[in-house]
Amino acid sequence: MNSAVRSALSRAARVPCALPGDPGYETARAVWNTDVRRAPLAVVRPATVAGVRGAVRFAADRGLPVAVRGGGHSLAGFGTADDAVVLDLGALVGIEVDARARTLTVGGGAVWGQVDEATQRSGLAVTGADVPSVGVGGTTVGGGFGWLHRAAGMTCDNLLSAEVLTAAGETLTAAPDSHSDLYWALRGGGGNYGVVTAFRFRLRPVATVVSGTVLHAFDRAADVLLHYQDVCDRAPDHLALRATLLTAPPAPFVPPELRGGPVVMIGVADFAPSPGSERLIAELCGFGTPPVADVRPRPYLELQQPPGRTVEAMRAHGHSAFLGRLDERLVKVLVETAGQPPSPLAMIQLQLLGGVAGRVPADATPVPHRDAVQLLGVNALAARQNRTAGLAGWTKAAADAVRPYVRGGPYVNFVTGEETADQIRTAYGADTYDRLAAVKSVHDPENVFRFNANIVPRPLRPPNPN
């Protein structure tokens, strides 16, 4: 990109741009997954919607693809791309909480840590990722599971409207009564349709949550997972549950004899304690005499941002799938796979689905498999310095092992970027994919926004000679 083009892009975006060779380029192009190293033509970080519009028009006029970065936390590294203009929304944060109306309006570059802190000042929350550095935008357009999805629905289920800048540079308000096709597609169809510069969400009261951890040694893993499923079967909507097979960290709550070894951890969050949910939590805490059973009232922010937890950039690969109930055969497979992790940071996690999120009609959003019981995440992680860990190999082995038990997948927010077009179509289902492709054809017919779980626009019909 020569100096004249650099100047044109900087004027269009209303901010300086970072090009290869510039002092800030290496930092500007980096994303959370350090295995992703790509060389964009330029990185821009507009502070206004006008700047975003200018950058998008600049790229579209020159036939350049655009990679949109919110938090930059996607496993696939979609926030950067070779030979593309990277549009970093990190300066477009603006957070407005209307406590009376229980709504949140937030810029497309905000991350969940910022949002949770702002909404909790009014004792409110919306379902979001439990990693503070994850972007609100990517979470929402991919669906959005979190501790609150059973009690309040997925992130996308709580989206009231969105301001979207299309590839043509047009700003549209997507809502149930305005561009309803685009509104539908944004709630799970990925970042295929433009740049969402602002989201408006419904909030719900959340302050103190009965939450915490039950930890067992790994030799109890199979029994613990089967008991976890039994409790899941009886859980009310307001009780969120997770099970994770991992290497115990050197954290204060972990007994010294378990640190650095494999463990099974049950996560609990009860948003409306009742006699029934209290009995279930007591069952979890009392089953098998766990060495750690610390479940008590905590602030919601502590659930979302546990003290001492940091999420640094690291190597990452993974696999996800929607499952039914856990049974002995599936549990055996999960335990065997988790028992041979490629690094101390790798883990296998199960999240209980259902509740409010499970009762959303199948055609209300593009999110598939609303009737699934568990969401499986195979998180093959390693410190950036650990170059020998075979992350992709472990991921493949796990995927092969669980395949007989899978209802569908991957989950759009957990794709690796290695999926084929047919696999993305299968992930959504043919009818939903075709509907998404029709919306894509209207709002991004040239596939400018292609760095995502890509929906390919339908070919334009040639003009009728008659």
N, C-alpha and C positions, 0 to 999 in steps of 0.2 A: 504494500500500500504506500504510494508515494506521498510527498508532503502536501500536494494539493488535495488529494483525497482525504488525508488525515485532517486537514483544515475543514474540509466540507463536512466530515462526520462530526467533528467537535462542534461546529456551528449548529448542525442539525440537532445534536443531543444536548447542546447548551452546557456541555462540560468537556474538559480534556478527555481524550481517549488514550488507552494504553496499547501500544503496538509492540511487536517483537523487537527486542533490543532496548526498549525503554527501561529505565530503572525499576518501575513498579509493575512491569509486565508479568514477571514470574509469580508474584503474589496475586495479581489480578486474575490470572487464568486458573489458579489452583482451586480445587474443590475438596470436600471432606474425604472422599475416597482417594488415598494417595496412589493407588494403582492406576488411576486415571490421569494421564498426562497428555493433554491435547494442545494443539497450537492454533488458537483462533486468530483470525486476521486482525481483530481489534476487540478490546473490552471497554465498554462504556457504562457509566453509573449515573444516569440522569436523576436529578432531584425533583423533577416535576413531570406531570403527565405530558406537557408540551414537549419536553425533552425526549420522553419515551416515544412519542409520536414521530418526532423528527428522526430518531435513530431507526425506527421501523421503516419509515418511508425511504430513508437513505438506502437501507439494505434491499428493500423490495424493488426500488427503481434500478438497482444494479444486479438483480437476480441473485442476491446473496441470502443464504439461509440465516435464521436468527435462533440462537440458543438463549432461552430465558432462564435467569437464575434468581430464585427466591432465597432460600437458605443455603443452597449449594450442597444439600445433604443426601441427594438421591444416590442409591447404591450404584446405579448405572453411570453416574457423573453427567447427567443431562444438562447441568448448568455450565458446561463448556463443550466446545466442539472444534474439530479441525476445520480451517478455512471458512469460518463463520464469524458473524458479528455476535459477540456475547453481550447480552443486555442484562446487566446486574441491577436488580431492583432494590438493593440494600439500603438506598437512601430514601426510598419511597415507603415510609413506615407509618405515618400519621394514625394514631389510635384515638378513637372517640367512643366513650362508653356513655350510653343514655340509660342511667340506672332506673329511671321511672318507666321507660318503655321496654327495658331489658333487651337492648340491642347494642351491637358492637359494629362500628365501621372502622375498617383497618386497611392500610395500604398494602399493596401486593408484595412488598419486600419485608414485611414484618416476620418475626420468628416467634415461636410459642412462648419463650421465656418472657418476652416483652408483653405479649398479650395477656398471659396469666397474671402477671404482676399488676397490670392495669385493671383487669376485670375484677380481681380479688379485692381491690380497694373498695368495691361496692358489694362484695360478697357474692359475685356472679362468676359464671364460667360457661364455656362452650367446649364440646369434645375436641380435644387436640392431642398432638403427639406429646409424649412424656420426656422428650429430649428438648431442652430449651433452645438449642440452635437450629432445630428443624423449621423450615419455612411454612408459614400458614398457607401460602398459595399452592405449593405442591401437594401438601396434605389434603387440601380441600378438593382440588380437581381430580385427585386420584381416589377419593372416597373419604378416608379419614377414620381409622379406628383409634381408640384411646381408652383411658380408664372409664370414661363416661358413656361409651357407645351403647351399653345395655340400658342405662337409665335415661338417656336423652337422645339416642340416635347417633349416627355417624356425623362427622363434621359436615359433610355435604348435605345431610338431611336438615341441618340447621341453617343453611344458606338461604337468606331472604332475597338477595339480589347481588349483582356483580357489575362493575364497570369494566368493559372489555374493549381493548384497542385491537382492531382487526388488521390483517396484513395490508389492507387498502388504506390504513390510516384513519379509519372511521371509528368513533367511540360509540358504543352501544350499551344500553342498560339492559341486562339480561335478568328477567324476573318472571314470575308466573303469568303476568299480564303484559309482558313486553319482551319480544324475541324469545318466546317460550321454548322454541326448539333449541336455541343456544343455551338457555338456562338449564334445560334438561341435560344437555351434553356436558356442560361444565361440572355437573355433580357426579363425577366418576369417570368421565371420558378422557381424562388426562389433559396435558397442556397443548392440545391440538388446534385450538380455535382462535388464539390471539393472546395478547398480554392482558391479564387481569390486573388492572391498576388499583382496584379497591373492591373489598368484599364487605357485605353487610350480613351479620349473623344474628340469630335469636340466642339470647342468653337465658340461663336458669340459675336459681339460687344454689350456691354451693359454698360452704365455709369449712366447717370441721367434718372430717371423714374418718370413720373407723377403718384404719388401714395398717398394713405392715406385712411382715414376712414370717413364714414358717419354713425352717430349714432342716433338711435331713441328710444324713450320710448317703452316699451313692448306692450302697448295698441295699438300701430300702427303696430304690427308685421305682421299680415296677409296682410294688404294693402301693406306694404313695400316689403314683399316677392313676392307678385304678380307683383309689379312694377319692382322689381329686375329681375324676369323672362322675363318680357317684354323687358327690356334693354338687357338682355342676348341674346334674339332672334335676336337682331340687331347688336351685338358686332362684330367688325372685329377681325382677328386673334391676333392682337397685344394688345388687351384689355383683361386683366384678371380680373375676378370678383369672389367674394366670399360673402356668407351671413352666419352670425353666430348668433345663439340665445344663449345668455350667461348671467351670472351675471356680471354687470359692475364692473371692478376692481377699486381700489382706486388710479387710475392713474391721473396725472395732467391734461390730456386732457378731462377727464370725469367731467361734472358739478357735484358739490357736491350733488345736489338733486337726481342724478341718481346712485351714487356710492352704491354698495351693493344690487342693485335691478336688476330685469331682463330687458334686453335691446335687441335690434336687431342691428347688426353692419354689414355694407356693406364695404368690402375691395375692393380697386381699384388699378390696376397697368397698366399703359399705356406705352408700350415700344416703340411706334412710333407715337406720337401724330399727329392727323390729324383733319381737321374740323369736320369730322364725329364722331370721338371718343370724341372730346372736347364737342360736343353737347350732347352725351350720358352721359358723366360725369356731365355736367351741369344739366341734367335731374335728375340724382341721388342726386346731392347736393341740388336741389331745391324742390324735392318732399316732401310735407308734412311739410315743415319748420323744418328740423332736428335741434336739439340743438347743434350738432357737425357736421361740414362738412369741414374737413381739408384735401383737396386733392391738392397737389402742387408738383413741381419738388423736387425730393430727390435723394441722392446717392443710388445706388442699394444695397450697404451694409446696409443702414438704413432700406430698405424694408425687407431685409433678417434677420437683427439683430436689431430690434427696440431698441432705447435707454431705459435703465431701465428694459428691459425684461430679466428675468432669468428663466431657465427651470430646476428646482430641481427635484431630485428623488421624486416620489409620488406614491400613489396607483392608479391603472389604470385598466379599463375594457373598452369594447367598441363593436361597431358594425359598419359595413360598407356595402354599397350597391350602385349599379349603378341604376340611375333613368332616366326617361324621363323628359319632361317638368313639372314644378310645375303647379298644378291647384288648385282650391279652396278646393277640398276635401283633397288633400295631405297637403296643407298648414295648414289646420285646424288641422290635425293630428300632424304635426310637432310643431305647436304652443302649443297645449295642452300638448304634451309630455315635451317640453322644459320648460313649466311653472311650472313643479314639479321636479326640479333637485335634485339629492341626495346630492349634495354638492355645495358650491359656485364656485368650479372649473370646474364643469361639463358643457358641452356645446354640441350643435348640429351645425354642419357646413356643408354647401353646397359649392362645388367648381364647377364652370362652366367648362365643358369639351369641346371637339371639337377643332376647329382650326387646326393647323398642326398635333397635336396628333390624332385628329379624322379622318384624311385622310390617315393614315398609313394603308396599306392593312391588313385585318384581319389575314392572315396567315403569315405575315412578322415577327411577334413576338408572344410569347404565351399570351400576354396581351389581355384579352377578352373585349368585349363591347366597342369597339372604337367608336361606334355610339351613346353611351349614352350621355345625356345632362348634368346631374349633378352627382357628386360623393358625396354621403352622408356619413358623419362621425359622429357617435354617440360617443362622447368622455366622458366616465364616469370617471372623475378624482376626486381625493380627496387628501388633504395633508396627508402625511404619519402618522401624529399624529391622524387623524380622523379615528378611527377604527369602527365607527358606521354607516358610510355612506353605504347604500345598493347599491353598484355599479352594481353588476351583475343583480339584480332585475330590475333596471331602464333600463339597456341594453336590457334585454329580453322584457320588456314592449314596448320599442321603436321598437325593431325588429318586434314584433307581430303587432304593429300598422301600420307600413309602408309596411308590406309584400304585400298587394294587389297592390302596386304601383311599385314594384321592378322589374327591368329587369334582374338582376343577381348580383352575388357577393358571398362571400365578396371579396374586393380588397386584393390581396395577402399580401401587406405590412401592412394591418390592421387586420390580423387574430388574434384570441385570443389564439390559441393553443387547444381550446376545440372542434374544428371541427372534424367530422368523416371523414374517408377516402372517403366516398361517397360524402360528402359535398365539399371536395377539388376537387374531380373529376367534380362535377357539376359546381364549380366555374370557372374552366377552359373550360368546355365543353368536351364531350367525345372524339372527334377527336384530339383536342389539348392535352388532358391528355394522350392519347395513344401514341402520338408522343413524348411527354416528357418522358413517361415511357420507350420508346425504347432507348432514349439517356441516361437515368439513368442506364439502364441495361448494357450499354457499359462502362460507366465511374465510376459507383458506384454500382456494382451488389449486394454487401453485405449490402447496405444501411448504410454505416458508417456515412454518413452525413444525419441524420434523424431528426434533431431538426430544423424544418422549416415547411412550408406548404408542407408536405411530399408527394413526388411522389414515389410510391412503384415500385421498379424494377420488370420487368417481370420475372417469374420463368425461370431458365435456362432449356433449353430442354435437356432431357436425351440423351446420345449418341445413335446413330442408331446402333442396334446390327448387322445390315447387312453391 
